[in-house]
């Protein structure tokens, strides 16, 4: 395929993306959406900002006033605590650009909520389009073929249309794309800064810090698979860039809003086993065999509660860390397989970082870490899959059919996720009134098997990501042999 043909194929793929996702952003109206809840958050926080009040105090005050007005009991911890980090709260205010406000003050009316929710979806589509187009142009200059990843991401976005532009998670995907793209093109400090921004939006990307520190190492510092002083200094500088950037983001919020900016840590630490998590799917299957499980609506979600579930929720963190340790051991072993003589003999690679030398190892390594964290966590919400969509631009085209299997499995997981929520959600959460109280029944067998199947497919994607990173490392070693060059290496060397 000639360069001109490749450009035409890429342009056609971008056009398909714009049409399909433009319809999702402007024409699609999901019946179940979190944007109205976001709108109420945003208007409350905007009002608090005008009066100089912390959004956390304003939210707690509004919930307590509401309970008193309706003669309800005092709200519990999860009812008065905001689950989002401060950077996420600030992003909610961006959609006010789409809300007509001639008076200079904003009062919560239905028309305002409708304008805000539509503005939120429109804004996310515009951001998605701009980020992907600019990232594609920039990555092509560095030798990345983005058509395959853009095509898969387009299909996955259409499959996830119910959550794509209705949650904050796609913004996290933008930051992960920026961080990974900077890492694999040699901009190590920019990568750490983008990763710090992602952590301030949602805490999970902090699990990628060790991988990014390895990727920031110069290729030439690895000798006999051991880290020397030069490599430790490089890692320390990268870690300082990450810490300084994270502090620069959170410090203004801490000074303005006080210590409650850390409330989200306690909120998520106290959460139980969300109904869609891998752990809950196993417990729901056990419930069909006699395990005394029940469903409770707490922390803004539906959780599976039964004997031993608090202990299992705590143990899930240990299991997650153990799995991530194994993944990093595999990554480190793959890096150690490199021949140190190659980086010395080949001047085209001696100035590269490990992530530049083996970009697909770090792309798939990031996918493996994030997917493993999701699979072993006590919470697995459907919008989490949106984290991966922008970063698919970095996936190189499959050279063999076997290499396309991981992304096919990813698309299957997206499809099953949409079947769980919202298609069969009425079978997942079956609520009714009993003696004046809401009672939530266990999911149907079909819904239980569906969510268990989705989680099993997701575990398979994690395993395939590990296999893919190992095979990508083998290819990178072959390319890095003396005398071999790539577009990325030659351009980096000329700089």
C-alpha positions in Angstrom: 0.0 0.0 0.0 1.5 3.4 -1.1 1.7 6.3 1.2 -1.0 8.2 -0.7 -3.3 5.2 -0.3 -2.6 5.0 3.4 -3.4 8.7 3.8 -6.7 8.2 2.0 -7.7 5.3 4.2 -6.8 7.3 7.3 -8.9 10.2 6.0 -11.8 7.9 5.4 -11.5 6.4 8.8 -11.5 9.9 10.4 -14.6 10.8 8.4 -16.4 7.7 9.7 -15.4 8.6 13.2 -16.7 12.1 12.9 -20.1 10.9 11.4 -20.6 8.1 13.9 -19.5 9.9 17.0 -21.1 13.2 15.9 -24.4 11.4 15.9 -23.7 10.1 19.4 -22.8 13.5 20.6 -25.7 15.4 18.9 -28.4 13.0 17.9 -28.4 10.2 20.5 -30.5 10.7 23.7 -29.9 7.9 26.2 -32.7 7.2 28.5 -30.3 6.4 31.4 -27.7 9.0 31.9 -25.5 10.4 34.7 -25.4 13.9 33.0 -28.4 15.1 34.9 -26.7 14.2 38.2 -23.6 16.0 36.9 -25.7 19.0 36.1 -27.0 19.3 39.6 -23.5 18.9 40.9 -22.3 21.6 38.6 -25.0 24.1 39.5 -24.4 23.5 43.2 -20.7 24.0 42.8 -21.1 27.1 40.7 -23.3 28.6 43.4 -20.8 27.7 46.1 -18.0 29.3 44.1 -20.0 32.6 43.9 -20.4 32.6 47.7 -16.8 31.5 48.4 -18.0 28.2 49.9 -16.2 24.9 49.4 -18.1 22.5 47.1 -17.8 19.8 49.6 -19.4 21.8 52.4 -22.1 23.0 50.0 -22.9 19.5 48.9 -23.1 18.2 52.5 -25.3 21.2 53.5 -27.7 20.6 50.6 -28.1 16.9 51.4 -28.8 17.6 55.1 -31.3 20.3 54.3 -33.0 18.0 51.8 -33.3 15.2 54.4 -34.7 17.6 57.0 -37.2 19.0 54.5 -38.6 15.5 53.8 -38.4 14.3 57.4 -35.8 11.7 56.5 -33.1 10.3 58.8 -29.7 12.1 58.9 -27.7 11.2 55.7 -24.9 8.6 56.0 -21.3 9.2 55.1 -21.7 8.1 51.5 -24.6 10.5 51.0 -22.7 13.6 52.1 -19.3 12.9 50.5 -18.3 13.7 47.0 -16.7 10.8 45.2 -14.7 12.8 42.6 -11.2 14.4 43.0 -11.2 18.2 42.8 -9.9 18.3 39.2 -13.0 16.4 38.1 -15.3 18.8 39.9 -13.7 21.7 38.1 -14.3 20.0 34.7 -18.0 19.8 35.4 -18.1 23.6 35.2 -16.8 23.7 31.6 -20.3 22.8 30.2 -21.6 26.2 31.5 -20.3 27.7 28.2 -23.4 26.1 26.6 -25.9 27.4 29.2 -27.7 30.7 28.3 -27.2 33.1 31.2 -28.2 36.7 30.6 -28.8 37.7 34.2 -25.4 36.9 35.4 -26.7 34.4 38.0 -27.6 30.8 37.6 -30.7 29.3 39.2 -31.5 25.7 38.8 -34.3 25.4 36.2 -35.3 22.5 34.0 -34.2 24.4 30.9 -30.8 25.1 32.4 -30.4 21.4 33.2 -31.3 20.4 29.7 -28.9 22.9 28.2 -26.1 21.8 30.5 -26.6 18.1 29.7 -26.6 18.8 26.0 -23.6 21.0 26.3 -21.7 18.4 28.2 -22.3 15.8 25.4 -21.4 18.4 22.7 -18.3 19.5 24.5 -17.1 15.9 24.9 -17.6 15.2 21.2 -15.6 18.3 20.2 -12.8 17.4 22.6 -12.8 13.8 21.3 -12.6 14.9 17.7 -9.9 17.5 18.3 -7.8 15.3 20.4 -7.9 12.3 18.0 -7.2 14.4 14.9 -4.3 16.3 16.5 -2.9 13.2 18.0 -3.1 11.3 14.7 -1.3 14.0 12.9 1.4 14.3 15.6 1.9 10.5 15.8 2.2 10.1 12.1 5.1 12.5 12.1 6.7 10.1 14.6 6.1 7.1 12.4 3.0 5.6 14.0 0.3 4.1 11.7 -2.9 5.2 13.5 -5.5 3.9 11.1 -6.0 0.5 12.7 -6.3 1.8 16.2 -8.6 4.7 15.1 -10.9 2.2 13.4 -11.1 -0.1 16.4 -11.6 2.9 18.7 -14.4 4.2 16.5 -16.2 0.8 16.6 -15.7 0.5 20.3 -17.0 4.1 20.9 -20.2 3.3 18.9 -20.7 0.1 21.0 -20.3 2.0 24.2 -22.5 4.9 23.0 -24.6 4.8 26.3 -21.6 5.9 28.4 -19.2 7.5 25.9 -20.3 11.1 26.2 -22.2 10.8 29.4 -19.4 10.2 31.9 -16.1 11.9 32.8 -14.1 8.9 32.0 -13.3 9.7 28.4 -11.4 12.7 29.6 -9.2 10.3 31.5 -8.7 8.5 28.2 -7.5 11.8 26.6 -4.9 12.2 29.4 -3.7 8.6 29.1 -3.3 9.0 25.4 -1.2 12.2 25.9 0.9 10.5 28.6 1.6 7.4 26.5 2.1 9.3 23.3 4.7 11.5 25.0 6.4 8.5 26.6 6.8 6.4 23.4 8.1 9.5 21.5 10.8 10.3 24.0 9.2 13.2 25.9 9.6 11.6 29.2 8.9 14.6 31.5 5.8 15.6 29.5 4.6 12.0 29.9 5.0 12.2 33.6 3.1 15.5 33.7 0.2 14.1 31.7 0.1 11.1 33.9 0.0 13.3 37.0 -3.0 15.1 35.5 -4.7 11.8 34.9 -4.1 10.7 38.5 -5.7 14.0 39.7 -8.8 13.1 37.6 -9.0 9.5 38.8 -6.6 7.7 41.1 -6.3 4.4 39.2 -3.6 5.7 36.7 -1.1 5.9 39.6 -0.6 2.2 39.1 1.1 3.1 35.8 3.9 5.2 37.5 6.4 2.3 37.7 5.8 1.4 34.0 6.4 5.1 33.0 9.5 5.3 35.1 10.9 2.3 33.3 9.9 3.7 29.9 11.7 7.0 30.7 15.0 5.2 31.1 17.6 5.7 28.4 18.1 2.6 26.3 21.8 2.6 26.9 21.6 2.5 30.8 20.4 -1.1 30.9 23.5 -3.3 31.3 23.1 -7.0 32.0 19.5 -6.4 33.1 20.6 -4.3 36.2 19.8 -0.7 37.0 22.9 1.4 37.5 23.4 4.9 38.9 22.6 6.6 35.6 19.3 4.8 35.3 18.4 5.5 39.0 19.1 9.2 38.4 16.9 9.2 35.3 14.1 7.5 37.2 14.4 10.0 40.1 14.1 13.0 37.7 11.1 11.5 36.1 9.5 10.8 39.5 10.2 14.4 40.6 8.4 15.6 37.4 5.4 13.5 38.2 5.3 14.6 41.9 5.8 18.3 41.1 3.1 18.3 38.5 0.6 16.4 40.7 1.3 18.9 43.5 0.9 21.9 41.2 -2.5 20.6 40.2 -3.9 19.7 43.6 -2.4 22.5 45.7 -4.6 25.3 44.5 -7.7 23.2 45.3 -6.3 22.3 48.7 -5.7 26.0 49.5 -9.1 27.1 48.3 -11.3 24.2 49.5 -9.4 22.9 52.6 -8.6 19.3 53.6 -11.9 17.9 52.3 -10.3 17.7 48.8 -9.1 14.3 50.1 -12.6 13.1 50.9 -12.8 11.0 47.7 -10.0 8.7 49.1 -12.1 7.8 52.2 -15.2 7.4 50.0 -13.7 4.8 47.7 -11.8 3.1 50.5 -15.1 2.4 52.3 -16.9 1.1 49.2 -18.0 -2.5 49.0 -18.3 -5.0 46.1 -20.1 -3.2 43.2 -22.6 -5.5 41.4 -20.6 -5.5 38.1 -17.2 -6.4 39.6 -15.6 -9.7 39.0 -15.9 -10.6 42.7 -19.6 -9.8 42.7 -20.3 -11.8 39.6 -18.8 -14.9 41.4 -20.8 -14.2 44.5 -24.0 -13.8 42.4 -23.3 -17.1 40.8 -22.8 -18.6 44.3 -26.1 -17.1 45.4 -27.9 -19.3 42.8 -26.4 -22.2 44.6 -27.4 -21.1 48.1 -25.0 -18.3 49.2 -27.1 -15.8 51.2 -26.3 -12.7 49.2 -28.4 -9.5 48.9 -28.2 -6.2 47.0 -27.9 -2.9 48.7 -27.9 0.6 47.2 -25.0 2.5 48.9 -22.3 4.8 47.7 -24.3 5.7 44.7 -24.2 2.2 43.3 -25.6 -1.3 43.9 -23.4 -3.6 45.9 -23.5 -7.3 46.7 -23.6 -7.9 50.5 -23.3 -11.2 52.3 -21.2 -13.2 54.8 -17.5 -12.3 54.3 -18.0 -9.6 51.7 -16.3 -6.8 53.8 -13.2 -9.0 54.2 -13.3 -9.9 50.5 -13.5 -6.2 49.6 -10.3 -5.6 51.6 -8.6 -8.7 50.2 -9.3 -7.5 46.6 -6.7 -4.8 47.1 -4.1 -7.4 48.1 -5.0 -9.5 45.1 -4.8 -6.5 42.8 -1.3 -5.6 44.0 -0.2 -9.2 43.7 -1.4 -9.4 40.1 0.2 -6.1 39.2 3.4 -7.3 40.8 3.4 -10.3 38.4 2.7 -8.1 35.4 5.6 -5.8 36.3 7.8 -8.8 36.7 6.8 -9.9 33.2 7.5 -6.4 31.8 10.9 -6.3 33.6 11.8 -9.8 32.3 10.9 -8.7 28.8 13.1 -5.6 29.1 16.0 -7.6 30.4 15.9 -9.8 27.3 17.3 -6.9 25.3 20.9 -7.1 24.2 22.8 -4.2 25.8 25.4 -4.5 22.9 22.8 -3.4 20.4 22.2 0.0 22.0 26.0 0.6 22.1 26.7 -0.6 18.6 23.8 1.0 16.8 24.1 4.8 17.2 20.5 5.2 15.9 19.2 3.6 19.1 21.8 4.8 21.7 19.9 8.0 22.5 16.4 6.4 22.7 14.5 5.7 25.9 13.2 2.2 26.5 9.7 3.3 25.6 10.9 4.8 22.3 12.9 1.6 21.5 9.9 -0.7 22.4 6.8 1.4 22.1 4.3 -1.5 21.8 5.7 -3.1 24.9 4.8 0.0 26.9 1.4 0.5 25.2 0.3 -3.0 25.8 1.9 -3.0 29.2 -0.3 0.0 30.1 -3.3 -1.9 28.8 -2.4 -4.9 30.9 -1.9 -2.9 34.1 -5.2 -1.0 33.7 -7.2 -4.0 32.6 -5.8 -6.1 35.5 -6.7 -3.4 38.0 -10.2 -3.2 36.7 -10.6 -7.0 36.7 -9.5 -7.4 40.3 -11.0 -4.2 41.7 -14.1 -4.1 43.8 -15.7 -1.7 41.3 -16.0 -2.3 37.6 -18.2 0.4 36.0 -19.1 0.2 32.3 -17.5 3.6 31.6 -14.1 2.4 32.6 -13.7 0.9 29.1 -13.6 4.4 27.7 -10.2 4.9 29.2 -8.7 2.7 26.5 -10.4 4.2 23.4 -8.1 7.2 22.7 -4.9 5.3 23.4 -5.8 2.7 20.7 -4.3 5.2 18.3 -0.9 3.9 19.5 -1.5 0.3 18.6 0.3 -0.7 15.5 -1.5 -2.6 12.8 -1.6 -6.4 13.2 0.9 -8.2 10.9 -0.8 -11.5 11.5 -4.3 -12.6 12.3 -3.2 -13.7 15.8 -2.1 -10.2 16.7 -5.6 -8.8 16.0 -7.2 -11.2 18.6 -6.7 -8.9 21.7 -8.6 -6.0 20.1 -11.3 -8.3 18.9 -11.7 -9.6 22.5 -11.7 -5.9 23.6 -14.6 -5.2 21.3 -16.5 -8.3 22.6 -16.0 -7.0 26.1 -17.5 -3.6 25.1 -20.5 -5.4 23.5 -21.1 -7.5 26.6 -20.8 -4.4 28.8 -23.5 -2.6 26.8 -25.7 -5.7 27.1 -25.2 -5.6 30.9 -25.8 -1.8 31.1 -28.3 -0.6 30.0 -29.9 -3.4 27.9 -30.4 -5.9 30.7 -30.0 -3.6 33.6 -33.6 -4.2 34.7 -32.6 -7.8 35.2 -29.4 -6.8 37.1 -31.2 -4.5 39.6 -34.8 -5.5 40.3 -36.3 -3.1 42.8 -39.8 -2.9 44.3 -41.6 -1.5 47.3 -42.2 -3.7 50.3 -43.7 -2.3 53.5 -42.8 1.2 52.5 -39.1 0.3 51.8 -37.3 -0.3 48.6 -36.2 -3.9 48.2 -33.6 -5.0 45.6 -33.8 -8.5 44.4 -30.9 -10.6 43.1 -30.2 -10.5 39.3 -31.8 -13.1 37.1 -29.7 -16.1 36.1 -29.3 -14.7 32.5 -28.0 -11.4 33.8 -25.7 -13.1 36.3 -24.2 -15.3 33.5 -23.9 -12.3 31.3 -21.9 -10.2 33.7 -19.8 -13.2 34.6 -19.1 -13.8 30.9 -18.1 -10.1 30.4 -15.7 -10.3 33.3 -14.2 -13.5 32.0 -13.7 -12.0 28.6 -12.0 -9.0 30.3 -9.6 -11.2 32.2 -8.8 -12.8 28.8 -8.1 -9.4 27.4 -5.6 -8.8 30.2 -3.8 -12.0 29.5 -3.7 -11.3 25.8 -2.3 -7.9 26.5 0.6 -9.5 28.4 1.2 -11.9 25.5 1.1 -9.0 23.0 3.7 -7.0 25.0 6.0 -10.0 25.0 5.7 -10.5 21.3 6.1 -6.8 20.7 9.4 -6.9 22.6 10.6 -9.7 20.3 9.9 -7.6 17.3 11.6 -4.6 18.8 14.7 -6.6 19.4 14.8 -7.6 15.8 14.4 -4.0 14.7 17.1 -2.8 17.1 19.8 -5.1 15.6 22.9 -3.3 14.3 22.1 -1.7 10.9 18.4 -1.7 11.3 16.4 1.5 11.6 12.9 2.7 11.8 11.2 6.0 11.1 10.9 6.8 14.8 14.6 6.0 15.4 16.0 7.9 12.4 14.0 11.1 13.2 14.9 11.0 16.8 18.5 10.5 15.9 18.5 13.5 13.5 17.2 15.7 16.4 
